[in-house]
C-alpha cells in the first residue's frame, strides 16, 4: 500500500531523502509517522532509518549544508536540522546484547533485523520515499488495522530490554487499541511479570508516559488494565480508575477537551506530583483541583475562587465523583463568577485595624460576599463587618 501525508512532500524532508539517494544510500521513513499515516492520523515527528553509517551521515549532512547533531551516535542516531526542525536519522541496527535500557548494537543493512529490535508490531513499519509501506515482519499492518497492540516476539524479553515499555504498552492501547477487542493477554501478563522493573525507571520518564496516556480520547480502559495488572499501584499508590471512567463521559457530555491533569486529579493516589515529576505549576494546579473536588462552594463561587478554567475542571470532577453530568447552567455560572471583582480593599477598612486583623476582616467579608451571591457592595460589607457579622443591609 501507499500512504499519503503532508510530510512526504515536505521540502526539508525531501532534501534529506535526496541526500542519501544521491550518495548511493537507501533510506526509509520508520515508526510513528508511518503508523499514523496508515490510519490517517497526523505526525509530529518524522524519523528516518538508513544503511549509511553514522559517520557517513555526518559527512553527508556537512556536504549538504545541514546541521547535524550526534545525539545518540553510539547507537546510530544523528539528528539533522532542516528548516529549523529536527529529524532523527538512525542507521539500521540489530541487537547484540541488551541490559535494560543499555544495548550493544551492530549496524547492518537488513530491515528485518532492524524491525525485530523494536517494541510493538505496529511500530515496525517503514515507508519508501515514494510512500510505499513495508512491513518486514508481516505483522504490523494487520495489527494496526485491527487495533492490536502486541510486542514483537517474546513480550517478556522486549520488556526486559526497557521497562518503560510496560507503560508504553498501556499508552499505545489507549491511543491505538480496539476498545471492543480488549488488551493483548500475553502483553498484559508480561507487564505484570515485570513490575519490579518499574522501580528502575526515572520519574521523568514515567511522568512523560502518564501524560501521554491520560491525554488519549478515553484512557480509562487502559488505566483499568494497568490497575488489574498491578502497574497502576506501582506508579501511583492508592489511585483508582472508577472516577476517571465517569469523568471521560462527563467531559464528552459537556464538550470538554481531554486534559491529562484533570484526569490525573480524578485518579487520586498519593504523592502524584513527586512520583510523576510534575512541574511546580502542574503540582499547584493538581492540588487546587483536588481541594476543589471536595466542594463547599457553588458553581459561581468556584469560578470566582479558581478562575474559569480550573472551575470548569473542578465542576467536571465533582460531577464524576457523584456519578452524574455537570448540572445545566453550572459552567456559565462559573464563567460569570470568574469575572466578579471583590469590592472591598484594605484601605476601606477602619483605621483601628492593623496587621493580621486586616487580612482576617477581608477574608470574612469576602466569604460573606460570595455566600450572598456577590450582591453586597462596599458599603454593605463595611456595615456587615461593623455589626460583628450581622447580615449586611442592602436596602440602600
VENVEN-V784614 format. One record per residue. N is the residue number from 1. RES is the residue in one small letter. PHI is phi in whole degrees, 0 to 359 (none if undefined). OMEGA is omega in whole degrees, -180 to 180 (999 if undefined). NEAR is the number of other C-alpha atoms within 8 Angstrom. Layout:
N/RES/PHI/OMEGA/NEAR + N/RES/PHI/OMEGA/NEAR
This chain:
1/x/none/176/4 + 2/x/242/178/7 + 3/x/256/174/10 + 4/x/234/180/7 + 5/x/207/-179/8 + 6/x/301/-176/6 + 7/x/292/178/7 + 8/x/296/-178/11 + 9/x/255/179/8 + 10/x/298/-174/8 + 11/x/298/-179/6 + 12/x/290/177/8 + 13/x/296/179/11 + 14/x/297/179/11 + 15/x/296/179/8 + 16/x/294/-179/8 + 17/x/297/179/10 + 18/x/294/179/8 + 19/x/302/179/11 + 20/x/289/-178/13 + 21/x/299/-179/10 + 22/x/294/-180/7 + 23/x/266/178/7 + 24/x/84/179/6 + 25/x/256/176/10 + 26/x/256/179/9 + 27/x/213/-179/13 + 28/x/223/168/11 + 29/x/282/-175/14 + 30/x/211/170/15 + 31/x/80/-170/12 + 32/x/301/-178/11 + 33/x/295/178/14 + 34/x/289/180/14 + 35/x/307/-177/12 + 36/x/292/179/11 + 37/x/295/180/13 + 38/x/298/-178/8 + 39/x/261/176/7 + 40/x/79/178/6 + 41/x/260/180/7 + 42/x/282/179/8 + 43/x/228/178/9 + 44/x/264/-179/5 + 45/x/236/175/7 + 46/x/243/-179/12 + 47/x/259/-175/12 + 48/x/229/171/12 + 49/x/238/-174/12 + 50/x/211/175/13 + 51/x/272/177/11 + 52/x/283/178/10 + 53/x/292/-176/10 + 54/x/305/180/12 + 55/x/296/177/6 + 56/x/291/177/8 + 57/x/298/179/10 + 58/x/299/-179/11 + 59/x/293/180/8 + 60/x/296/-180/11 + 61/x/297/179/13 + 62/x/299/180/10 + 63/x/293/-178/7 + 64/x/271/179/7 + 65/x/77/179/6 + 66/x/258/176/10 + 67/x/282/-179/9 + 68/x/241/-180/11 + 69/x/241/-178/8 + 70/x/283/-172/9 + 71/x/296/180/7 + 72/x/213/-170/8 + 73/x/297/178/9 + 74/x/297/178/5 + 75/x/254/172/7 + 76/x/94/-175/13 + 77/x/254/175/14 + 78/x/233/177/16 + 79/x/263/177/12 + 80/x/259/-179/13 + 81/x/258/180/12 + 82/x/227/-178/11 + 83/x/63/-180/5 + 84/x/79/-178/5 + 85/x/243/180/6 + 86/x/277/175/8 + 87/x/229/-179/12 + 88/x/281/178/11 + 89/x/240/-176/12 + 90/x/235/177/12 + 91/x/292/176/14 + 92/x/308/-173/14 + 93/x/224/167/14 + 94/x/220/-180/12 + 95/x/282/173/10 + 96/x/260/179/8 + 97/x/206/178/7 + 98/x/237/179/10 + 99/x/221/-175/8 + 100/x/66/179/9 + 101/x/282/-175/8 + 102/x/260/-178/7 + 103/x/236/171/11 + 104/x/266/-176/8 + 105/x/240/172/10 + 106/x/238/180/8 + 107/x/276/-178/10 + 108/x/210/-178/9 + 109/x/229/-173/7 + 110/x/258/174/8 + 111/x/295/-178/8 + 112/x/297/179/8 + 113/x/292/178/9 + 114/x/296/-180/11 + 115/x/294/-175/11 + 116/x/293/-178/11 + 117/x/265/-180/10 + 118/x/274/-172/10 + 119/x/276/-175/10 + 120/x/247/-178/10 + 121/x/300/-178/16 + 122/x/288/177/14 + 123/x/265/-179/12 + 124/x/263/178/16 + 125/x/247/-178/17 + 126/x/232/176/12 + 127/x/215/176/13 + 128/x/285/178/11 + 129/x/299/179/11 + 130/x/271/178/7 + 131/x/94/178/10 + 132/x/283/-176/10 + 133/x/277/178/12 + 134/x/243/-179/8 + 135/x/234/-171/11 + 136/x/303/-178/9 + 137/x/271/179/10 + 138/x/71/-177/6 + 139/x/236/-169/9 + 140/x/297/-177/13 + 141/x/296/-180/10 + 142/x/297/-179/7 + 143/x/293/179/13 + 144/x/298/-179/13 + 145/x/294/-179/8 + 146/x/272/-178/8 + 147/x/70/178/11 + 148/x/257/176/14 + 149/x/266/-176/16 + 150/x/231/173/11 + 151/x/289/175/11 + 152/x/278/180/12 + 153/x/69/-178/7 + 154/x/282/-175/7 + 155/x/299/180/12 + 156/x/298/179/11 + 157/x/292/179/8 + 158/x/297/-179/13 + 159/x/291/-180/14 + 160/x/298/177/11 + 161/x/290/179/12 + 162/x/197/-175/9 + 163/x/291/174/15 + 164/x/296/179/11 + 165/x/298/174/10 + 166/x/299/-179/10 + 167/x/290/177/11 + 168/x/298/179/9 + 169/x/301/-180/10 + 170/x/287/178/13 + 171/x/297/179/14 + 172/x/292/177/11 + 173/x/296/179/14 + 174/x/296/-176/15 + 175/x/270/-170/10 + 176/x/237/-177/10 + 177/x/283/176/14 + 178/x/278/-177/10 + 179/x/297/179/6 + 180/x/277/-176/4 + 181/x/278/-180/8 + 182/x/79/-176/7 + 183/x/266/-177/12 + 184/x/298/-173/9 + 185/x/293/-180/6 + 186/x/295/179/7 + 187/x/296/-180/13 + 188/x/296/179/11 + 189/x/295/179/9 + 190/x/293/177/11 + 191/x/295/178/13 + 192/x/297/-180/10 + 193/x/287/-178/7 + 194/x/257/-174/13 + 195/x/306/-176/10 + 196/x/297/-180/6 + 197/x/290/180/9 + 198/x/298/-180/11 + 199/x/295/-180/6 + 200/x/275/-176/7 + 201/x/273/176/10 + 202/x/286/179/7 + 203/x/295/178/10 + 204/x/297/-179/8 + 205/x/291/177/9 + 206/x/297/-180/13 + 207/x/298/180/12 + 208/x/297/179/9 + 209/x/292/-179/11 + 210/x/293/175/11 + 211/x/301/-178/10 + 212/x/294/-180/10 + 213/x/296/-176/14 + 214/x/290/177/13 + 215/x/275/180/10 + 216/x/296/180/10 + 217/x/308/176/7 + 218/x/218/-178/8 + 219/x/277/-171/13 + 220/x/300/179/11 + 221/x/299/180/10 + 222/x/294/179/12 + 223/x/292/175/11 + 224/x/298/176/9 + 225/x/294/175/11 + 226/x/300/-180/11 + 227/x/295/-178/12 + 228/x/296/-178/7 + 229/x/274/-178/11 + 230/x/92/-177/10 + 231/x/291/-177/12 + 232/x/300/180/12 + 233/x/298/180/10 + 234/x/288/-177/9 + 235/x/275/-178/9 + 236/x/225/-180/12 + 237/x/305/178/10 + 238/x/86/-179/8 + 239/x/287/177/11 + 240/x/223/-171/10 + 241/x/260/-172/12 + 242/x/300/-179/7 + 243/x/295/178/11 + 244/x/299/-179/13 + 245/x/299/179/10 + 246/x/290/-179/11 + 247/x/300/180/14 + 248/x/301/177/10 + 249/x/293/180/8 + 250/x/300/179/14 + 251/x/301/-179/12 + 252/x/297/-179/9 + 253/x/295/-178/8 + 254/x/267/-180/8 + 255/x/72/-180/6 + 256/x/270/177/7 + 257/x/289/177/6 + 258/x/303/178/8 + 259/x/219/-173/8 + 260/x/296/-178/11 + 261/x/286/174/10 + 262/x/301/-179/11 + 263/x/289/175/11 + 264/x/296/177/10 + 265/x/299/180/11 + 266/x/292/-180/11 + 267/x/292/-176/12 + 268/x/72/-179/9 + 269/x/95/-175/10 + 270/x/255/172/8 + 271/x/63/-177/8 + 272/x/299/-177/10 + 273/x/300/180/11 + 274/x/279/-177/8 + 275/x/297/-177/10 + 276/x/253/179/12 + 277/x/54/178/10 + 278/x/291/173/11 + 279/x/290/179/7 + 280/x/299/-180/6 + 281/x/295/179/7 + 282/x/294/180/10 + 283/x/296/179/10 + 284/x/294/180/8 + 285/x/295/178/9 + 286/x/300/179/13 + 287/x/297/178/8 + 288/x/300/-178/9 + 289/x/293/180/13 + 290/x/294/176/10 + 291/x/296/-177/8 + 292/x/290/180/10 + 293/x/297/-179/10 + 294/x/287/178/7 + 295/x/83/-179/8 + 296/x/107/178/5 + 297/x/241/175/7 + 298/x/285/-175/7 + 299/x/299/-179/13 + 300/x/294/179/14 + 301/x/296/177/13 + 302/x/295/177/16 + 303/x/298/179/18 + 304/x/296/-176/13 + 305/x/289/-170/8 + 306/x/253/-170/11 + 307/x/88/-171/13 + 308/x/298/-175/12 + 309/x/293/-179/7 + 310/x/293/178/11 + 311/x/294/176/14 + 312/x/300/178/11 + 313/x/297/-179/10 + 314/x/297/179/13 + 315/x/294/177/13 + 316/x/295/180/13 + 317/x/293/178/13 + 318/x/298/180/11 + 319/x/297/180/13 + 320/x/297/179/14 + 321/x/297/-180/9 + 322/x/273/179/6 + 323/x/73/-179/7 + 324/x/218/176/8 + 325/x/274/178/10 + 326/x/296/-177/11 + 327/x/299/178/5 + 328/x/304/178/5 + 329/x/84/-176/6 + 330/x/292/-179/11 + 331/x/294/178/11 + 332/x/294/178/7 + 333/x/297/178/11 + 334/x/295/179/18 + 335/x/297/178/12 + 336/x/291/178/10 + 337/x/298/-180/15 + 338/x/294/-178/14 + 339/x/268/-178/7 + 340/x/288/179/8 + 341/x/236/180/4 + 342/x/298/-171/7 + 343/x/279/-174/6 + 344/x/253/177/8 + 345/x/233/-177/7 + 346/x/301/-178/8 + 347/x/289/177/5 + 348/x/279/-173/6 + 349/x/281/180/9 + 350/x/302/-176/6 + 351/x/292/-180/5 + 352/x/279/177/4 + 353/x/270/-179/8 + 354/x/223/171/7 + 355/x/55/-175/6 + 356/x/296/-179/6 + 357/x/294/178/8 + 358/x/295/-180/11 + 359/x/298/-180/9 + 360/x/295/-180/8 + 361/x/294/178/9 + 362/x/298/180/11 + 363/x/296/178/8 + 364/x/295/-178/8 + 365/x/293/180/11 + 366/x/295/179/9 + 367/x/299/178/8 + 368/x/294/179/8 + 369/x/300/178/13 + 370/x/294/180/9 + 371/x/301/-179/8 + 372/x/276/177/8 + 373/x/72/177/7 + 374/x/68/-174/9 + 375/x/276/-179/6 + 376/x/296/176/11 + 377/x/269/-177/7 + 378/x/302/-176/8 + 379/x/295/-179/7 + 380/x/296/180/11 + 381/x/290/177/13 + 382/x/296/178/9 + 383/x/295/179/10 + 384/x/295/178/14 + 385/x/295/-180/11 + 386/x/295/179/7 + 387/x/275/177/7 + 388/x/57/174/6 + 389/x/102/177/7 + 390/x/293/180/7 + 391/x/297/-177/5 + 392/x/297/178/9 + 393/x/273/-177/8 + 394/x/252/-175/6 + 395/x/293/-179/3 + 396/x/262/999/3
